[in-house]
């Protein structure tokens, strides 16, 4: 156990850095909590079909396949993480406001693509900085990241109490304020370590590509991202279909995020007892079980109860996934490793999953979307474990 676990006082700079990281996560995920529960409802009110909503939620995240590696590699190669982070937050904040005047499928598509190009790398660069801090201080990534879950809960539940599904402009104003102003300021306050040596991006990627477990991990992230896209994008519409209202939609998303918090709070002591690979496995298994249960839920109240299981799985899964990527990252490539994880899960996976979920929604409804997500999570679990076994055999 690290010295930090015993309560030994940290230097002032480290203590301030960890506080800034908590606030950064709270604000960023709070910004997403403003928009995620209500965005597809907004699109439906704009007259878009389920298939169009699926495409709108899919093509844009595919931009993360370009944006995440591009910004991550640029940050690592030139050691300009702070400036990249500030640029992305500022741009994402102002682009969020364009949703208010823009209407129509193709104009909305253009705005979402540009937004994702700047917004998707933000958590990856922040995760890289926080992992470096907690590794140096003996702290816990989970106890930092749980503040993001808390921010999401506060935003999604709070807005669910005050907005109506027919007037949603407020969600874009709030995301613009949180990303473009508050997070822009915090970007300059977040401590980011500089790597003193020369970073060989291509060489490092070749090293990662030779590990079957890492390839299996990325494929599993794609599949889990596909499942998550169906769950996140259509949960609100599913609640409405079951007779729910805006408050219940906000509560459903808040309940899902709230149960992440105790898992992440367990922190280093809990996660140090088990290998990251084991906890990724547990998280994927929890996705399978919880999405099946939510799919069978017959009422909005039952959905709200079921999604609490999703949060327990995600809290375990995401902390372990970030740790798995970090421990395999070559020297000086922390941002690239986290950006690649984001590109696989929130980029390719989310993009393909949103398209698939849109067609499933139009064809068979919300329960079928959730059961499809469960099947994708099961496939991710099988592929991830197969990659680990191949690594083990190569080491014999």
Long-range contacts (C-beta under 8 A, 24 or more apart in sequence): 1-269, 1-272, 2-137, 2-138, 2-139, 2-268, 3-138, 4-137, 4-138, 4-139, 5-138, 5-268, 5-269, 10-137, 13-191, 14-133, 14-136, 14-137, 14-191, 16-191, 17-133, 17-190, 17-191, 18-133, 18-134, 18-137, 18-139, 18-144, 20-186, 20-189, 20-190, 20-191, 21-126, 21-129, 21-130, 21-133, 21-144, 21-190, 22-144, 22-147, 23-147, 23-186, 24-126, 24-183, 24-186, 24-187, 24-190, 25-126, 25-130, 25-144, 25-145, 25-147, 25-148, 25-151, 26-147, 26-148, 26-150, 26-151, 27-151, 27-178, 27-182, 27-183, 27-186, 28-122, 28-123, 28-126, 28-148, 28-151, 28-178, 28-179, 28-183, 29-148, 29-149, 29-151, 29-152, 29-155, 29-257, 30-151, 30-152, 30-154, 30-155, 30-178, 31-151, 31-155, 31-174, 31-175, 31-178, 31-179, 31-183, 32-152, 32-155, 32-175, 33-151, 33-152, 33-153, 33-154, 33-155, 33-156, 33-159, 33-253, 33-254, 33-257, 34-155, 34-156, 34-159, 34-171, 34-174, 34-175, 34-178, 35-96, 35-171, 35-172, 35-175, 36-152, 36-156, 36-232, 36-253, 37-156, 37-159, 37-160, 37-235, 37-236, 37-249, 37-250, 37-252, 37-253, 38-159, 38-163, 38-165, 38-168, 38-171, 38-236, 38-246, 38-249, 38-250, 39-171, 40-233, 40-234, 40-236, 40-237, 41-165, 41-168, 41-236, 41-237, 41-240, 41-249, 42-99, 42-168, 42-171, 43-108, 44-237, 45-165, 45-166, 45-168, 46-103, 46-104, 46-108, 48-105, 48-108, 49-362, 50-358, 50-359, 50-361, 50-362, 51-358, 51-359, 51-362, 52-105, 52-358, 53-233, 53-358, 53-361, 54-233, 54-354, 54-355, 54-356, 54-357, 54-358, 54-359, 54-361, 55-109, 55-354, 55-355, 55-358, 56-105, 56-108, 56-109, 56-112, 56-354, 57-229, 57-233, 57-350, 57-351, 57-354, 57-357, 57-358, 58-229, 58-350, 58-351, 58-352, 58-353, 58-354, 58-355, 58-358, 59-109, 59-112, 59-113, 59-351, 60-109, 60-112, 60-113, 60-115, 60-116, 60-351, 61-116, 61-120, 61-229, 61-346, 61-347, 61-348, 61-350, 61-351, 61-354, 62-347, 62-348, 62-351, 63-113, 63-116, 63-117, 63-120, 63-347, 64-116, 64-120, 64-121, 64-342, 64-343, 64-346, 64-347, 64-348, 64-350, 64-351, 65-343, 65-347, 65-348, 65-351, 66-117, 67-116, 67-117, 67-118, 67-120, 67-121, 67-343, 67-347, 68-120, 68-121, 68-124, 68-339, 68-340, 68-342, 68-343, 68-346, 68-347, 69-336, 69-339, 69-340, 69-343, 70-121, 71-121, 71-124, 71-125, 71-339, 72-121, 72-124, 72-125, 72-128, 72-335, 72-336, 72-337, 72-338, 72-339, 72-340, 73-201, 73-335, 73-336, 73-339, 75-125, 75-128, 75-335, 75-336, 76-195, 76-199, 76-201, 76-332, 76-333, 76-334, 76-335, 76-336, 77-199, 77-201, 79-194, 79-195, 79-199, 81-125, 81-128, 81-129, 81-192, 81-335, 82-187, 82-188, 82-190, 82-192, 84-121, 84-125, 85-122, 85-125, 85-126, 85-187, 85-190, 85-192, 86-184, 86-187, 86-188, 87-118, 88-118, 88-119, 88-121, 88-122, 88-125, 89-122, 89-179, 89-180, 89-183, 89-184, 89-186, 89-187, 90-179, 90-180, 90-184, 91-118, 91-180, 92-118, 92-119, 92-122, 92-179, 92-180, 93-175, 93-176, 93-177, 93-178, 93-179, 93-180, 93-181, 93-183, 93-184, 94-176, 94-180, 96-172, 96-175, 96-176, 96-179, 96-180, 97-172, 97-173, 97-176, 99-172, 100-169, 100-172, 100-173, 119-179, 120-342, 120-346, 120-347, 121-339, 121-342, 122-179, 122-183, 123-338, 123-342, 124-335, 124-338, 124-339, 124-341, 124-342, 125-335, 125-338, 125-339, 126-190, 127-322, 127-338, 128-192, 128-326, 128-334, 128-335, 128-337, 128-338, 129-190, 129-191, 129-192, 129-193, 131-322, 131-323, 131-326, 131-334, 131-338, 132-192, 132-193, 132-334, 133-191, 133-193, 134-268, 135-326, 136-193, 138-268, 139-268, 140-267, 140-268, 140-269, 140-271, 141-268, 141-319, 141-322, 141-323, 142-263, 142-264, 142-265, 142-266, 142-267, 142-268, 142-270, 142-271, 142-315, 142-319, 143-264, 143-265, 143-267, 143-268, 145-264, 145-318, 145-319, 145-322, 146-260, 146-261, 146-264, 146-265, 146-315, 149-257, 149-258, 149-260, 149-261, 149-264, 149-311, 149-315, 150-257, 150-261, 152-253, 152-254, 152-257, 153-254, 153-257, 153-258, 153-261, 156-250, 156-253, 156-254, 156-257, 157-250, 157-251, 157-253, 157-254, 158-250, 159-250, 160-246, 160-247, 160-248, 160-249, 160-250, 160-251, 160-253, 160-254, 161-247, 161-250, 163-246, 164-246, 165-240, 165-245, 165-246, 165-249, 195-331, 195-332, 197-331, 197-332, 199-331, 199-332, 199-333, 200-330, 201-333, 201-336, 203-330, 204-329, 204-330, 204-332, 204-333, 204-336, 205-336, 207-330, 208-328, 208-329, 208-330, 208-337, 208-340, 211-328, 211-391, 212-387, 212-390, 212-391, 212-394, 213-277, 213-387, 213-388, 213-390, 213-391, 214-328, 214-387, 215-387, 216-383, 216-384, 216-385, 216-386, 216-387, 216-388, 216-390, 217-280, 217-321, 217-324, 217-325, 217-384, 217-387, 218-340, 218-341, 218-344, 219-344, 219-380, 219-383, 219-384, 219-387, 220-280, 220-284, 220-380, 220-381, 220-383, 220-384, 220-387, 221-321, 221-341, 221-344, 221-345, 221-349, 221-380, 222-344, 222-345, 222-348, 222-349, 222-352, 222-380, 223-349, 223-376, 223-377, 223-379, 223-380, 223-383, 224-284, 224-287, 224-317, 224-345, 224-349, 224-376, 224-377, 224-380, 225-344, 225-345, 225-346, 225-347, 225-348, 225-349, 225-350, 225-352, 225-353, 226-349, 226-350, 226-352, 226-353, 226-356, 226-373, 226-376, 227-287, 227-291, 227-353, 227-372, 227-373, 227-374, 227-375, 227-376, 227-377, 227-380, 228-345, 228-349, 228-350, 228-353, 228-373, 229-349, 229-350, 229-351, 229-352, 229-353, 229-354, 229-356, 229-357, 230-353, 230-354, 230-356, 230-357, 230-360, 230-369, 230-370, 230-372, 230-373, 230-376, 231-291, 231-294, 231-310, 231-369, 231-370, 231-373, 233-354, 233-357, 233-358, 234-357, 234-361, 234-366, 234-369, 235-294, 235-303, 235-307, 235-366, 237-361, 237-366, 238-303, 238-365, 238-366, 238-367, 238-369, 238-370, 239-300, 239-303, 241-365, 241-366, 242-297, 242-298, 242-299, 242-300, 242-303, 242-366, 243-299, 243-300, 244-300, 244-303, 248-300, 248-301, 248-304, 251-304, 252-300, 252-303, 252-304, 252-307, 253-307, 255-304, 255-305, 255-307, 255-308, 255-311, 256-307, 256-308, 256-310, 256-311, 256-314, 257-311, 258-308, 258-311, 259-308, 259-309, 259-310, 259-311, 259-312, 259-315, 260-311, 260-312, 260-314, 260-315, 260-318, 261-315, 262-315, 263-311, 263-312, 263-315, 263-316, 263-319, 264-315, 264-319, 271-319, 271-320, 271-323, 276-320, 276-321, 276-323, 276-324, 276-327, 277-320, 277-324, 277-384, 277-388, 278-320, 279-316, 279-317, 279-319, 279-320, 280-317, 280-320, 280-321, 280-324, 280-384, 281-381, 281-384, 281-385, 282-313, 282-316, 282-317, 282-320, 283-313, 283-314, 283-316, 283-317, 283-318, 283-320, 283-321, 284-313, 284-317, 284-377, 284-378, 284-380, 284-381, 284-384, 285-313, 285-381, 286-310, 286-312, 286-313, 286-314, 286-316, 286-317, 287-313, 287-314, 287-317, 287-373, 287-374, 287-377, 288-374, 288-377, 288-378, 288-381, 289-313, 289-374, 291-370, 291-371, 291-373, 291-374, 291-377, 292-370, 292-371, 292-374, 294-370, 295-366, 295-367, 295-368, 295-369, 295-370, 295-371, 295-374, 296-367, 321-345
